Amino acid sequence: MHTTSSSIFFKVGLAAFILVGLYLSSLQNYLLFHTMVEMFSIVVGFGIFTIGWNSRNYIKSNYLLFLAIAYLFIAFLDLLHTMSYKGMGIFTDYDYYANQLWIATRYIESISLVAAFWFMKESRTVNAVRVFSGYFALTVVVVAAIFWWKIFPVCFVDGTGLTPFKKISEYIICMFLGVAGWLLFRMRERFDPVVYRWLVWSLVFTVLSELAFTFYISNYGLSNLVGHYLKLFSFYFIYRALVGTGITAPHSVLFRALQDSETKFRGLVESSRDLIWEVDAELRYTYVSPLAPTILGYAPAEMLGRRPFDFMLPSQAESAHEAYRKALAEGAPVHRENTFLGLKGREVIMETRSVPILDDEGRVAGYRGVDRDVTERTLYELELRQLQRAVESSPIGIAIISTDGIIEYGNPVFFGRREITGSDALGRDIALFLGDGPQSREAVKAREAMGEGRLWQGDLARRTTRGDLVWEQVMIAPVTDRRGVLVNFVATFEDITDRKALDELKEDVEQIMRHDLKSPLNGIIGIPQLLLDEGNLSEQQIELVRLVESTGYRILDMVDHSLDLFKMETGVYEYTPVEVDAAEVIQTVLNDHAAPARAKNVTLSLDSDQAHCGEDCLIPSDKDLLYHMLSNFVINAVDASPVGGTVDVCFEGMPCRVIRIRNRGAVPAEIRGQFFEKYKTWGKKRGTGLGTYSSKLMADAMGYGLHLETSDEEDVTDISILLPVA
């Protein structure tokens, strides 16, 4: 504290001594006073140039470099101003060159202080040669305009004082200085606080100096004296801001560039998700970034002095060491992947990029590098390669489609079966490869489903280039990201031509069998009637003959029903609804299946009130179709029920709107999504998967809806038959 106070008293005393000395010199000889003040500003100007020019390679301040060049020429013009001052006797042809040089110099200085802020952005650089050349040319023009061409406006008239041009120019210069002060305030965060304060004071005293020079009527007057004192202070503050600070602490000039860079790069290193390190010529760690514990589990202190190979798998350590020895000898960079062994035994795959560190003699003194943990990426790439091989070797065609339906990828089977190349299909609409083309009904439906972002599937037929008919089962499924946003579609094309041929053959055989069965059945049904007409049968014989007749009719009904199912599958069945007593049909179904239910000790139940519901149970239907549909559901319910279970059938709504069948036992999860599909069965030794499928066909033909509800927790299954509203 004592030292600081002494220093302040010394500086204040020295300043007072200089100011008083300058004042006394002005009383003795004003030219001496003027010359000393101007020489101080000239020295400061040259000092700014010296600091800015020579520190440009490590401070990287475009602002300082620009001002440095500007102040070199400002100092030169101030030197001419001093030499041409009235009474100096150097330029004898005109006494007031100094006033013109003053205005020209101050214009250049004020505009330069404003223009320098243009280079505050790091993206804008100063081309030193061009700026120097520009100021040199401007200075030559100013000197020529004043001394040779004599076209520069007159600034001072002897006996009158300042001209209007001189006064207005001083105000304009003050305006430029004010703009410079405003820009300095706007960008104050980018300046060192001490430098910022000195620059503010410099601008303030420069403005006051310019205002003082608007009043004098004599170059030796009081106003002129005050103006030079203010200029002295202005350049002193410039000296403190740029020259003094630049010599004693160049790292603090203007932007604190080196400090900021060090802070920035330390922050980058310590916040980086990569492991940053340095090794010496013996390949031993001399620096390890703080991320080491996160990646490898080791603290940086545990790794210092050891080699990277000490932390690698033994199978890779030797090859990595050899690669570095070779690179060290050649001074080459190193880029490779290594597998490190973490503290807890976890293998970490690291991508290493490093460059040599050279000493003053150009020899490799070590390496500086970055290790990036690419374990997840490597495993992901492996999975992708495996997936790619699986897709490319798949026996079905696979295509990846963009959200707007454009083919982005196709595997070899997709292209091969169409006898095209990737260039023929990639970038084209998927609809071109669906069935008969983009205008076909299937292609339109597929495009609609894709537009809604939902699954579409269907069997499509197409012709090959040879004219052969090919059937494909096509599925187009949406693919979403983790947020549920649609990314693209995946389409599969499975050749089912042989399956279709077998299905057609089976249908043909079934039709033939149905047709051929009806002829002998008609004969069998006719024989009992002939025997009854003879009238010579006993009662027991009559009962047996009628049983044969009813059984024949039952078999004929089953054949006719199978023909109806075929028509439903092919879409040619004609449904004619009539009023049917649903309660009566249900009671018949329950009576017909009472025997197999009793064999499992399963109770078939229909509420007694609902069994006689009268007109409320009349529904539009086909009696035979309704019987067969309910029969399939009831026998399925009996099969699925545990021993001692109950199958409940009930109506909901009056008039009836829903028929519900409930049984104990849940539908297996494996077939819940395909419960009503053809050939879908699970756990039944003799199950065909046709019962619920045929019931679905009949329900669709009659316009009924079907809804399945099943629960593992409650161990129940509900099938609801939804009747249309009349």
C-alpha positions in Angstrom: 0.0 0.0 0.0 2.9 2.4 0.8 4.6 1.5 -2.5 1.4 2.2 -4.4 0.8 5.5 -2.7 4.4 6.5 -3.4 4.1 5.5 -7.0 0.9 7.6 -7.4 2.5 10.7 -5.8 5.6 10.3 -8.0 3.5 10.1 -11.2 1.3 13.1 -10.2 4.4 15.1 -9.3 6.1 14.2 -12.6 3.0 15.1 -14.6 2.7 18.4 -12.8 6.4 19.1 -13.4 6.1 18.3 -17.2 2.9 20.4 -17.6 4.4 23.4 -15.8 7.6 23.1 -17.8 5.7 23.0 -21.0 3.7 26.1 -20.0 6.9 28.0 -19.0 8.4 27.0 -22.4 5.4 28.4 -24.2 6.0 31.7 -22.4 9.6 31.7 -23.5 9.1 30.3 -27.0 5.7 29.0 -28.2 7.4 27.1 -31.1 9.4 25.2 -28.6 6.2 24.3 -26.7 4.4 23.3 -29.9 7.3 21.2 -31.2 7.7 19.2 -27.9 3.9 18.5 -27.7 3.8 17.4 -31.4 6.9 15.3 -31.1 5.4 13.4 -28.3 2.3 12.6 -30.4 4.6 11.7 -33.3 6.6 9.3 -31.1 3.4 7.7 -29.8 2.1 7.3 -33.4 5.3 5.6 -34.5 5.2 3.5 -31.3 1.7 2.2 -32.1 2.9 1.2 -35.5 5.9 -0.6 -34.1 3.9 -2.5 -31.5 1.1 -3.5 -33.9 3.3 -4.4 -36.8 5.8 -6.5 -34.8 3.1 -8.3 -32.7 0.8 -9.2 -35.6 2.1 -12.8 -35.8 1.1 -13.7 -32.2 -1.6 -11.3 -31.1 -3.6 -11.7 -34.3 -5.4 -8.4 -33.8 -6.7 -7.0 -37.0 -8.0 -3.9 -35.1 -4.5 -3.1 -33.8 -2.8 -3.9 -37.1 -5.1 -1.5 -39.0 -4.6 1.3 -36.5 -0.9 0.7 -36.4 -0.6 1.3 -40.1 -3.0 4.3 -39.9 -1.0 6.0 -37.1 2.3 5.6 -39.0 1.0 8.0 -41.6 -0.8 10.1 -39.0 2.5 10.6 -37.3 4.2 11.5 -40.6 1.6 14.1 -41.3 1.9 15.5 -37.8 5.6 15.7 -38.4 4.9 17.8 -41.5 2.5 19.9 -39.5 5.2 20.6 -36.9 7.8 21.5 -39.5 5.4 23.8 -41.4 4.2 25.7 -38.3 4.4 29.4 -38.6 7.8 30.6 -37.5 9.7 27.3 -38.1 11.1 28.9 -41.2 11.2 25.6 -43.2 8.3 26.3 -45.6 8.6 30.0 -46.3 6.1 30.4 -49.3 3.0 30.1 -47.0 2.6 30.5 -43.3 -0.5 28.3 -42.7 0.3 24.9 -44.2 0.2 23.6 -40.6 -3.5 24.4 -40.3 -4.4 22.5 -43.5 -2.2 19.6 -42.4 -3.9 19.6 -39.0 -7.4 19.2 -40.5 -6.3 16.6 -43.1 -4.5 14.5 -40.4 -7.4 14.7 -37.9 -9.8 13.6 -40.6 -7.6 10.6 -41.3 -7.3 9.8 -37.6 -11.0 10.1 -36.8 -12.1 8.1 -39.8 -9.5 5.4 -39.1 -10.7 5.0 -35.5 -14.2 4.3 -36.9 -13.0 2.1 -39.7 -10.9 0.0 -37.4 -14.0 -1.5 -35.8 -14.9 -3.1 -39.1 -12.1 -5.6 -38.5 -13.3 -6.6 -35.0 -14.9 -9.7 -36.4 -12.4 -12.6 -36.7 -13.7 -13.5 -40.1 -12.4 -10.1 -41.5 -8.7 -9.9 -42.0 -6.4 -7.0 -42.7 -4.3 -7.3 -45.9 -1.4 -5.3 -44.5 0.2 -4.6 -47.9 -3.1 -3.2 -49.4 -3.8 -1.1 -46.3 -0.3 0.2 -46.2 -0.4 1.0 -49.9 -3.8 2.7 -49.5 -2.6 5.0 -46.7 0.6 5.7 -48.5 -1.4 6.8 -51.6 -3.8 8.9 -49.5 -0.9 10.6 -47.7 0.8 11.4 -51.1 -2.5 12.9 -52.3 -2.9 15.0 -49.2 0.7 16.3 -49.3 0.4 17.1 -53.0 -3.0 18.8 -52.6 -1.5 21.1 -49.9 2.1 21.7 -51.1 2.1 21.2 -54.8 -1.4 21.6 -56.3 -2.4 24.0 -53.5 -6.1 23.0 -53.9 -6.7 22.1 -50.2 -9.3 24.5 -48.7 -7.8 27.4 -46.7 -8.2 26.9 -43.0 -6.7 30.1 -41.5 -6.7 33.8 -42.6 -4.2 36.1 -40.9 -5.9 38.8 -38.9 -9.3 37.0 -39.2 -8.7 33.6 -37.8 -10.3 30.3 -38.7 -12.3 29.8 -41.9 -15.8 28.3 -41.9 -14.3 25.2 -43.6 -11.9 24.7 -40.6 -14.6 25.1 -38.0 -17.1 22.9 -39.7 -14.4 20.3 -40.3 -13.6 20.3 -36.6 -17.2 19.5 -35.8 -17.4 16.8 -38.4 -14.2 15.3 -36.9 -15.8 15.4 -33.5 -18.8 13.5 -34.9 -16.6 10.7 -36.3 -14.9 10.5 -32.9 -18.3 10.2 -31.2 -19.1 7.3 -33.5 -15.8 5.7 -32.6 -16.7 6.1 -28.9 -20.1 4.6 -29.5 -18.6 1.5 -31.3 -16.0 1.2 -28.5 -18.8 1.1 -25.9 -20.8 -1.5 -28.0 -17.7 -3.8 -28.2 -16.3 -3.1 -24.8 -16.5 -6.8 -23.8 -13.8 -7.6 -26.4 -11.3 -5.2 -24.9 -9.1 -5.5 -21.8 -10.8 -3.3 -19.1 -7.7 -1.2 -18.6 -7.2 -0.7 -22.3 -10.9 0.1 -22.7 -10.7 2.9 -20.0 -7.6 4.5 -21.6 -9.2 4.5 -25.0 -12.3 6.2 -23.7 -10.3 8.9 -22.0 -8.2 9.3 -25.2 -11.4 9.8 -27.3 -12.8 12.3 -24.8 -9.7 14.5 -24.8 -9.4 14.3 -28.5 -12.9 15.7 -28.9 -12.2 18.4 -26.4 -9.0 19.2 -28.3 -10.8 19.5 -31.5 -13.4 21.8 -30.0 -10.7 24.0 -28.5 -9.2 24.5 -32.0 -12.5 26.0 -33.2 -12.0 29.3 -31.2 -8.5 30.6 -31.7 -7.7 33.6 -34.0 -4.0 33.3 -33.6 -1.7 30.2 -33.9 0.0 31.4 -30.7 -3.3 32.2 -28.8 -4.7 30.7 -25.6 -7.2 28.5 -27.3 -4.4 27.0 -29.4 -2.4 26.4 -26.3 -5.3 24.7 -24.5 -6.0 22.5 -27.6 -2.4 21.3 -27.6 -2.5 20.5 -23.9 -5.6 18.4 -24.6 -3.9 16.7 -27.5 -1.0 15.9 -25.3 -3.4 14.2 -22.8 -5.2 12.4 -25.7 -2.0 10.9 -27.0 -0.8 10.1 -23.5 -3.9 8.0 -23.0 -3.4 6.4 -26.4 0.2 5.7 -25.3 -1.0 4.0 -22.1 -3.7 2.0 -24.0 -1.6 0.7 -26.8 2.1 1.5 -26.5 2.7 1.1 -22.8 0.4 -1.9 -22.5 1.8 -3.4 -25.7 5.4 -3.2 -24.4 4.9 -4.3 -20.8 2.0 -6.8 -21.3 1.5 -7.6 -25.0 -0.8 -10.4 -24.1 -3.4 -7.9 -22.8 -3.5 -5.6 -25.8 -7.0 -5.1 -26.9 -8.5 -8.6 -27.1 -6.3 -10.4 -24.5 -5.8 -12.7 -27.5 -3.4 -15.1 -26.0 -5.3 -15.4 -22.7 -8.6 -15.9 -24.5 -7.1 -18.5 -26.8 -5.6 -20.4 -23.9 -8.9 -20.3 -22.0 -10.8 -21.3 -25.1 -8.6 -24.2 -26.0 -8.3 -25.4 -22.5 -12.1 -25.5 -22.3 -12.2 -27.3 -25.6 -9.8 -29.9 -24.4 -11.4 -30.4 -21.0 -14.9 -30.5 -22.4 -14.1 -32.7 -25.4 -15.7 -36.1 -25.6 -12.4 -37.4 -26.9 -9.2 -38.4 -25.0 -6.5 -35.8 -25.8 -2.9 -36.7 -25.0 0.8 -36.0 -25.6 3.7 -38.4 -25.4 7.4 -37.8 -25.4 10.1 -39.3 -27.7 10.0 -42.5 -25.7 6.2 -42.6 -26.3 5.4 -42.1 -22.6 2.4 -40.0 -21.7 3.3 -36.4 -20.6 -0.3 -35.2 -20.8 -3.7 -36.9 -20.6 -7.0 -35.0 -20.7 -9.5 -35.3 -17.8 -11.8 -37.5 -19.8 -9.6 -40.6 -19.2 -11.6 -41.9 -16.2 -14.8 -41.7 -18.2 -13.4 -43.7 -21.1 -10.9 -46.1 -19.6 -11.5 -45.8 -15.9 -7.9 -44.6 -15.2 -7.1 -41.2 -13.7 -4.7 -39.0 -15.8 -2.1 -39.3 -13.0 -2.2 -43.1 -13.3 -1.4 -42.9 -17.0 1.4 -40.3 -17.0 4.8 -41.8 -17.5 3.3 -45.0 -19.0 3.0 -45.8 -22.7 -0.3 -46.2 -24.6 0.6 -49.8 -25.4 0.5 -50.6 -21.6 -3.3 -50.1 -21.8 -3.9 -52.1 -24.9 -4.9 -55.7 -25.5 -1.6 -57.8 -25.7 -2.6 -59.0 -29.1 -2.6 -55.4 -30.4 0.0 -53.7 -28.3 3.0 -55.0 -30.3 1.6 -54.0 -33.7 0.7 -50.5 -32.3 4.2 -50.1 -30.9 5.7 -51.1 -34.2 3.5 -48.6 -36.1 4.6 -45.8 -33.7 8.3 -46.7 -34.0 8.1 -46.6 -37.7 6.2 -43.3 -37.7 8.7 -41.9 -35.2 11.6 -42.6 -37.5 9.9 -41.1 -40.5 8.2 -38.1 -38.6 4.9 -39.2 -40.0 1.4 -38.9 -38.5 -0.4 -41.9 -37.1 -4.0 -42.9 -37.8 -5.2 -46.3 -36.7 -7.7 -48.2 -34.5 -6.6 -49.8 -31.3 -8.5 -51.8 -28.7 -7.7 -50.6 -25.1 -8.5 -52.6 -22.0 -10.3 -50.4 -19.4 -9.7 -50.6 -15.7 -12.7 -52.9 -15.2 -11.7 -55.2 -18.1 -14.0 -53.5 -20.6 -12.7 -53.5 -24.2 -12.7 -50.0 -25.7 -12.1 -49.5 -29.4 -10.3 -46.2 -29.9 -9.7 -44.4 -33.2 -6.3 -42.7 -32.8 -5.2 -39.7 -34.8 -1.8 -38.1 -33.9 0.8 -35.8 -35.3 4.5 -35.5 -34.4 5.8 -32.7 -32.2 9.0 -31.2 -33.6 11.7 -29.6 -31.6 13.7 -26.5 -32.6 16.0 -28.6 -34.8 13.1 -30.3 -36.6 13.4 -33.7 -34.9 10.4 -35.6 -33.5 10.2 -34.9 -29.8 6.9 -36.8 -29.3 3.4 -37.0 -30.5 0.2 -35.1 -29.8 -3.1 -36.9 -30.5 -6.7 -37.6 -30.0 -8.3 -40.9 -29.2 -12.0 -41.3 -30.0 -14.1 -44.0 -28.4 -15.7 -45.8 -31.5 -16.7 -48.9 -29.7 -20.4 -48.4 -30.3 -19.8 -47.2 -33.8 -17.7 -50.2 -34.6 -20.3 -52.6 -33.2 -23.0 -50.8 -35.0 -21.1 -51.0 -38.3 -20.6 -54.7 -37.7 -24.4 -55.1 -37.1 -25.0 -53.1 -40.3 -22.7 -55.4 -42.3 -24.4 -58.5 -40.9 -27.8 -57.0 -41.7 -26.6 -56.0 -45.2 -25.4 -59.6 -45.9 -28.6 -61.0 -44.5 -30.7 -58.7 -46.7 -28.6 -59.3 -49.8 -28.7 -63.0 -49.4 -32.4 -63.2 -48.6 -34.5 -65.4 -50.8 -37.2 -62.7 -51.0 -37.0 -59.3 -52.7 -36.5 -56.4 -50.3 -36.6 -52.7 -51.2 -36.2 -49.5 -49.1 -38.6 -46.8 -50.1 -38.6 -43.1 -49.2 -41.5 -41.4 -47.5 -42.7 -40.1 -50.9 -42.6 -43.6 -52.4 -39.3 -43.5 -54.2 -37.1 -46.6 -54.3 -33.8 -46.0 -52.5 -32.4 -49.5 -52.3 -33.2 -53.0 -53.6 -31.5 -56.3 -52.9 -30.3 -58.6 -55.7 -33.5 -60.7 -55.6 -35.7 -57.7 -56.0 -33.8 -56.6 -59.1 -33.1 -60.1 -60.4 -36.7 -61.3 -60.5 -37.6 -58.2 -62.5 -34.7 -58.7 -64.8 -33.6 -55.1 -64.2 -30.5 -53.3 -62.7 -30.4 -50.9 -59.9 -30.1 -47.9 -62.2 -33.4 -48.9 -63.8 -35.3 -48.9 -60.5 -33.5 -46.6 -58.0 -35.1 -43.2 -57.9 -38.4 -44.4 -59.4 -41.9 -44.7 -57.9 -42.5 -48.1 -56.1 -46.0 -48.1 -57.7 -44.4 -48.9 -61.0 -43.4 -52.3 -59.6 -46.7 -53.2 -57.9 -49.0 -55.5 -59.9 -50.0 -54.1 -63.3 -48.5 -50.6 -62.6 -49.3 -47.4 -60.8 -53.0 -47.2 -62.0 -53.9 -50.7 -60.7 -56.3 -50.9 -57.8 -53.6 -52.6 -55.6 -51.0 -49.9 -56.4 -53.5 -47.2 -55.5 -54.4 -48.9 -52.2 -50.7 -49.3 -51.4 -50.0 -45.6 -52.1 -52.9 -44.6 -49.9 -51.6 -46.7 -47.0 -48.1 -45.3 -47.4 -49.6 -41.8 -47.4 -51.2 -42.6 -44.1 -48.0 -44.1 -42.7 -49.6 -47.6 -42.1 -48.9 -51.2 -43.1 -50.1 -52.5 -46.4 -50.0 -56.1 -47.7 -51.5 -58.0 -50.6 -51.0 -60.7 -53.3 -50.1 -59.1 -56.6 -49.8 -60.6 -60.1 -47.4 -59.4 -62.8 -46.1 -60.5 -66.1 -42.4 -61.1 -66.8 -40.6 -60.0 -69.9 -41.3 -63.5 -71.3 -45.0 -63.2 -70.6 -45.1 -65.6 -67.6 -47.5 -64.9 -64.8 -45.8 -64.3 -61.5 -47.6 -64.0 -58.1 -45.9 -62.0 -55.3 -47.0 -61.5 -51.7 -46.1 -57.9 -51.0 -45.8 -56.2 -47.7 -44.9 -52.5 -47.3 -44.2 -51.6 -43.7 -43.5 -48.1 -42.2 -40.2 -47.5 -40.4 -40.1 -44.8 -37.7 -37.3 -43.3 -35.5 -37.2 -43.2 -31.7 -39.6 -40.3 -31.7 -42.1 -42.1 -33.8 -41.4 -39.9 -36.9 -41.8 -41.7 -40.2 -38.3 -42.3 -41.8 -39.0 -44.6 -44.7 -40.7 -47.8 -45.8 -39.4 -51.4 -46.2 -41.1 -53.5 -48.8 -40.8 -57.3 -49.1 -41.7 -59.3 -52.3 -42.1 -63.0 -51.8 -42.7 -65.2 -54.9 -45.8 -67.2 -54.2 -46.4 -68.4 -57.8 -46.1 -72.1 -56.8 -48.4 -71.6 -53.8 -51.0 -69.9 -55.9 -50.8 -72.8 -58.4 -51.3 -75.3 -55.6 -54.2 -73.2 -54.2 -55.9 -73.1 -57.6 -55.3 -76.9 -58.0 -56.8 -77.5 -54.5 -59.8 -75.3 -55.3 -60.4 -77.1 -58.6 -60.2 -80.5 -56.8 -62.6 -79.3 -54.1 -65.1 -78.0 -56.6 -64.9 -81.3 -58.5 -65.4 -83.2 -55.3 -68.3 -81.1 -54.2 -70.0 -81.4 -57.6 -69.3 -85.2 -57.8 -70.5 -85.8 -54.2 -74.0 -84.2 -54.9 -75.0 -86.9 -57.5 -74.6 -89.9 -55.2 -76.0 -88.0 -52.3 -79.2 -87.3 -54.2 -79.5 -91.0 -54.9 -78.9 -91.9 -51.2 -81.5 -89.3 -50.1 -84.1 -90.6 -52.7 -83.8 -94.3 -51.5 -85.3 -93.7 -48.0 -88.3 -92.0 -49.6 -88.9 -94.9 -51.9 -88.7 -97.3 -48.9 -91.2 -95.2 -47.0 -93.6 -95.2 -49.9 -93.6 -99.0 -49.9 -95.3 -98.9 -46.5 -94.2 -102.4 -45.3 -91.7 -101.2 -42.8 -91.7 -101.6 -39.0 -91.5 -98.6 -36.8 -87.9 -99.3 -35.9 -87.1 -99.6 -39.6 -89.0 -96.4 -40.4 -86.9 -94.6 -37.7 -83.6 -95.9 -39.2 -84.7 -94.9 -42.7 -85.6 -91.4 -41.6 -82.2 -91.1 -39.8 -80.5 -92.1 -43.1 -82.6 -89.5 -44.9 -81.8 -86.7 -42.4 -78.1 -87.5 -42.4 -78.1 -87.4 -46.2 -79.7 -84.0 -46.2 -77.2 -82.8 -43.5 -74.3 -83.9 -45.7 -75.9 -82.2 -48.7 -76.2 -79.1 -46.7 -72.6 -79.2 -45.8 -71.5 -79.6 -49.4 -73.7 -76.7 -50.4 -72.3 -74.6 -47.5 -68.7 -75.4 -48.7 -69.7 -74.1 -52.2 -71.1 -70.9 -50.5 -67.8 -70.4 -48.7 -65.9 -70.7 -52.0 -68.1 -68.1 -53.5 -67.5 -65.8 -50.6 -63.7 -66.2 -51.0 -64.0 -65.4 -54.7 -66.4 -62.5 -54.0 -69.3 -63.8 -56.1 -71.6 -64.9 -53.2 -75.1 -63.2 -53.3 -76.5 -62.5 -49.9 -80.2 -62.1 -49.4 -81.1 -61.3 -45.8 -84.4 -62.3 -44.2 -85.7 -62.0 -40.6 -84.2 -64.8 -38.5 -84.9 -65.6 -34.8 -81.4 -65.4 -33.4 -82.4 -67.0 -30.1 -83.8 -70.0 -31.9 -80.6 -70.4 -34.0 -78.4 -70.1 -30.9 -80.5 -72.7 -29.0 -80.2 -75.1 -32.0 -76.4 -74.6 -32.0 -76.2 -75.3 -28.3 -78.3 -78.4 -28.5 -76.2 -79.7 -31.4 -73.0 -79.3 -29.5 -74.3 -80.5 -26.1 -72.8 -83.9 -26.5 -69.1 -82.8 -27.0 -69.6 -80.2 -24.2 -70.8 -82.9 -21.8 -67.8 -85.0 -22.7 -65.5 -82.2 -21.3 -67.9 -81.3 -18.5 -68.4 -77.9 -20.1 -71.7 -76.1 -19.5 -73.4 -74.3 -22.5 -75.4 -71.4 -21.2 -78.0 -69.0 -22.8 -80.0 -66.8 -20.4 -83.6 -68.2 -20.1 -85.1 -64.7 -20.5 -83.1 -64.1 -23.7 -84.0 -67.6 -25.1 -87.6 -66.3 -25.5 -87.0 -62.7 -26.4 -89.5 -62.7 -29.3 -89.4 -59.9 -31.8 -86.4 -58.3 -30.0 -84.3 -61.3 -31.3 -85.4 -61.0 -34.9 -82.3 -59.9 -37.0 -81.6 -59.6 -40.7 -79.6 -62.6 -41.6 -79.3 -65.9 -43.5 -80.4 -68.8 -41.1 -77.9 -71.3 -42.5 -75.0 -68.9 -42.5 -75.8 -67.7 -39.0 -76.0 -71.3 -37.8 -72.6 -72.3 -39.2 -70.9 -69.1 -38.0 -72.2 -69.5 -34.4 -71.5 -73.2 -34.5 -67.8 -72.6 -35.4 -67.4 -70.1 -32.5 -69.2 -72.3 -30.0 -67.2 -75.5 -30.8 -64.0 -73.4 -30.6 -65.1 -72.1 -27.2 -65.8 -75.6 -26.0 -62.4 -76.8 -27.2 -60.5 -73.9 -25.6 -62.4 -74.1 -22.2 -60.9 -76.0 -19.3 -62.7 -79.1 -17.9 -65.6 -77.9 -15.9 -65.7 -74.5 -17.6 -68.7 -72.6 -19.0 -69.5 -71.1 -22.4 -71.9 -68.2 -22.1 -73.9 -66.8 -25.0 -75.8 -63.6 -24.5 -77.5 -60.8 -26.4 -76.8 -57.1 -25.8 -79.3 -54.4 -26.7 -83.0 -54.7 -27.4 -83.6 -55.1 -30.3 -80.4 -57.3 -30.5 -77.3 -55.4 -31.6 -74.5 -57.7 -30.3 -74.2 -61.4 -29.8 -71.4 -62.2 -27.4 -69.7 -65.6 -26.7 -67.5 -65.9 -23.7 -65.4 -68.8 -22.4 -62.6 -69.5 -20.0 -59.1 -69.6 -21.5 -57.1 -66.9 -23.3 -56.2 -67.0 -27.0 -52.5 -67.8 -27.4 -50.5 -64.6 -27.9 -48.8 -66.1 -31.0 -52.1 -66.0 -33.1 -54.1 -63.1 -31.5 -53.2 -60.8 -34.4 -54.2 -63.4 -37.0 -57.1 -65.1 -35.1 -59.5 -64.7 -38.1 -56.9 -65.5 -40.8 -56.8 -68.7 -42.9 -54.8 -71.7 -41.6 -53.9 -69.9 -38.4 -54.1 -72.3 -35.4 -52.1 -73.0 -32.3 -51.9 -76.0 -29.9 -54.7 -78.1 -31.6 -53.6 -81.6 -32.8 -56.3 -81.6 -35.4 -56.8 -77.9 -35.9 -56.9 -76.6 -39.5 -57.2 -72.9 -38.9 -60.4 -72.8 -41.1 -63.2 -72.5 -38.4 -62.7 -68.9 -37.4 -61.6 -68.0 -41.0 -64.9 -69.4 -42.5 -66.9 -67.6 -39.7 -65.1 -64.3 -40.7 -66.1 -65.0 -44.4 -69.8 -65.5 -43.4 -69.8 -62.4 -41.1 -68.3 -60.3 -43.9 -70.9 -61.6 -46.3 -73.8 -60.7 -44.0 -72.2 -57.3 -43.1 -71.5 -58.3 -39.5 -68.5 -57.1 -37.5 -66.3 -59.3 -35.4 -64.3 -58.2 -32.4 -61.9 -60.4 -30.3 -61.1 -59.5 -26.6 -58.8 -61.8 -24.7 -56.9 -61.4 -21.4 -54.1 -63.5 -19.9 -54.7 -61.9 -16.5 -58.5 -62.8 -16.4 -58.0 -65.9 -18.5 -61.1 -65.3 -20.6 -61.9 -64.8 -24.3 -64.9 -62.7 -25.7 -66.0 -62.8 -29.3 -68.5 -60.1 -30.1 -70.6 -60.3 -33.3 -71.7 -56.8 -34.1 -75.0 -56.6 -36.0 -75.7 -53.8 -38.5 -78.2 -51.1 -37.5 -81.4 -51.6 -39.4 
